Amino acid sequence: MASLLTSTALGGATGAHAASLMESVRLSLQTNPEIGVVKADRHAVDMELRQARAGYLPQVDLRGAVGPEYSDNPSTRSRAFTDGDGSQTLFRKEAQLSLSQMLFDGFATSSEVERQRARVDSAAYRVNEAAEFIGLNAIEAHLDVLRNATIVELNERNIEQHERILGQVGELERNGRGDIADVRQAESRVARARENLAISRGNYADSLATYQRVVGTAPGELDEADAPVAAIPPGPDDAATLASVNSPTVLIAAADADVAAAELRGARSGFYPRFDLEMGAFAGEDIDGVEGNNVDASALLVMRYNVFRGGADMALEREAFHRVNESRANLARARRTAEEEARISYNALITARARTEALGGKAEAQRRTRDAYASQFEIGQRDLLDVLDSENELFLDRVNLVTAELTEQFAVYRVLAVIGQLLDTLDVARPREHISIYRSADDVQTPVEVDEKTEMLESPRALPRLLRSPEAGAPPADLPDASEATGRSVPQAALDTPADTSLAMAPEQKSAPAASYESFGSFWRAMVGETAPAGEAPIREAEAVEPATGETVTPAASYASGPVADSGPAEYADFNSFFASVFGDGVDHGEAVSVTATAAEPVAAPAEPEPLSRFDDVRARSFASGAGSPGQPASYDSLDSFLDSVFGSGTAAR
C-alpha cells in the first residue's frame, strides 16, 4: 500500500510544488494567515510592555504661550488710572519647562510591568500553540491528499476490473454460453464503478483546495513519511499527564493566571501614598496685568495620598482577587481538556492500529476469494453475481485499509501536537515570535508551578469575612449578602464568664496589686483574649490575695456586657462598639460616662474563696477613682480621662 501511495499521480496539480510532509509543515508556518495574526499580536503586546516600562522614566513637558491678556484683579485695581478703570490689557508671553520623576507609586508601575511581561509570555505561547496546530492541519491536509489520490487510483482499477469482467461475459453471451441478463448486470456494475470514480475525484479536488488553504500553495507529488511512533508516550495516561503541564493551551492559561496575579498586586496601589520629584522653571512677561518679567524655579518632593474614594480601592482589590480565581479555574479547565484530548487522540491511535491490522487481513482474504470465484466462474461453477460482489467487496476493503493506515499515522501526529512536541519531533523551526526575550528562569511554566496555579485562592488581604468564626457557629442561612460582613475572627480563648453581671463587689474590698501592661495594645489584647505577638513583653498576672478574716468575696461580674458566644468571649465589630457595650452608647458620642459601684448584700463565705483576677482589680480601681465625689458615681469626660484614671496619666497619649 505504501508503494501505491508513493506512486500516485496528482494529475490535477501538474507543475505545482512537490513537497514532503515536513516541507508542507514549513510552508504552512511561513504562509498561513493565522500564524500572521498571532505574530502581530505578539509584537503589539511587546509595545504595551514598553509603555509600562516608561512609567519608571521621568516625564518632561515644555509649554509656551503668547497672546493678549485682559486682567481685572485687586492688583490692577489698586493701580487704577485717573479715569477710574481698574483693568489692564497686556500682551502676555510665557514659557514653562517641567520635569516629574516617579519615586514611589504603591507598586503600580512594577505591577503593570509584571502584568505586561506575563501578557508577552501568553502571546508567545499563543504563537507556539498556533504553530503546533497549524502544522497539524498541514499534516492532515497532506495525508488527506494522499488518501484521496489513492482512492481515485483504486476506483480506476476497479473500473478496469469490471470492464474486464464485462468483456468476458459479453464473449460468453456471443458464443451462446451466457445470458444477456449477465451482460446487463455487468454493465450496471461498471456504471456504478464509474460513479464512484467521479465521487472520489470530487473528494480529491476538495482535498487539494484544503491543502492550498492551509499550506498556501497547490501540491505536486506528495511524499509519504513514516509516522514517528517512537516519540509518543507509552500509554494514554502518560500522554494525558504530559499534556496537562506541557500542552500549548495549558501554558497560555498558566500565563494568563500570572497576568491576573499581577493585576491583583497592582490593584493594591491605591492603599499607598505616591511620591514624585517635581522640578520646573517658568519665565513670563506681562502676566496678570503686571508689566515686567517673572521667573520662577522649583524642585519639590510631592506626596499624594487619597484618604477616601468611596470604597472603590477595596472593591477593585476584591474584583482582582476574583479575577485571579477565574483565571485559575480557566487553567484547571484547560488542563482537563488537554488531558481529554490526549486520551482521545491516543485511543484513536489504538483503534486505527487495530483496524489497520484487521483490514489488512480481510483485504488479503478477500483477494484470494475473488481470484477463486473468478476461476470457478470461468469453468461454470460460480454465478456472475458472486464474481461481481467479490470484486466490489475487495475494492471496499482496500479503500477502508488506505483510510485506516493514514488515520493511524495522523493519530500519532495528533498525540504529539496535544502534548506540544509535534514541531520538535519533526525538527521544524517555530516562528521566532514564540520566544519571549523577557522570560527569565523564574517565568518558565514548570509542572510544579502549573499545579500550584490551579489551586484556588481562599483568603486575600482585606477580603470580606464573616464576623463570627466557624468554631463559634455559622451565620444564619437567610443572612442577606453574608460576604459583605466584615470583622476579625476572634479566637475562642478559655475564658470563664460568670452568670452574675451586676458588677457587685464586697464592702471594704482589699484590692490586689494592679495588673501592669507594657502598652495599650497589650491591654486591649488582654481584654479580648488575643495572643500577644512575638517579641512583646508578656502580661504580668496579678497575684491572688487571700480575704481577711470575716470578709466575704463576691465573684466579679463579666468584664463585658455585650453579646457573648456560648463557647468564647464577647465579639465586637470595632473598638467603639466594645466600649459602647460596656459603658453605654455615650462613649461613642463623646458624652460623659458614669460608672456606679454598688455594694452587694453580704453573702456566705465560700469554703475556698476565689482569688481576684487582674480584671477585678482594673474594675475596682476604675470604680474607686475618677471625677466623682465620695458616695457619687465616678464620672469621666472622655475615654482618655477614663484610661488615665485607670492606668495613670499619659496612657491615652501612648
Secondary structure, 3 states (H helix, E strand, C coil): CHHHHHCCCCHHHCCCECCCHHHHHHHHHHHCHHHHHHHHHHHHHHHHHHHHHHHHCCEEEEEEEEEEEEECCHHHHHCCCCCCCCCEEEEEEEEEEEEEEEEECCCHHHHHHHHHHHHHHHHHHHHHHHHHHHHHHHHHHHHHHHHHHHHHHHHHHHHHHHHHHHHHHHHHHHCCCCCHHHHHHHHHHHHHHHHHHHHHHHHHHHHHHHHHHHHCCCECCCCCCCCCHHHCCCCHHHHHHHHHHHCHHHHHHHHHHHHHHHHHHHHHHHHCCEEEEEEEEEEEEEECCEEEEEEEEEEEEEEECCCCCCCHHHHHHHHHHHHHHHHHHHHHHHHHHHHHHHHHHHHHHHHHHHHHHHHHHHHHHHHHHHHHHHHHHHCCCCCHHHHHHHHHHHHHHHHHHHHHHHHHHHHHHHHHHHCCCHHHHHCCCCCHHHCCCCCCHHHCCCHHHHHHHHCCCCCCCCCCCCCCCHHHCCCCCCCCCHHHCCCCCCCCCCCCCCCCCCCCECCCCCCCCCCECCCHHHHHHHHHCCCCCCCCCCCECCCCCCCCCCCCCCCCCCCCCCCECCCCCECCCCHHHHHHHHHCHHHHHCCCEEECCCECCCCCCCCCCCCCCHHHHHHHHHHHCCCCCCCCCEEECCHHHHHHHHHCCCCCCC
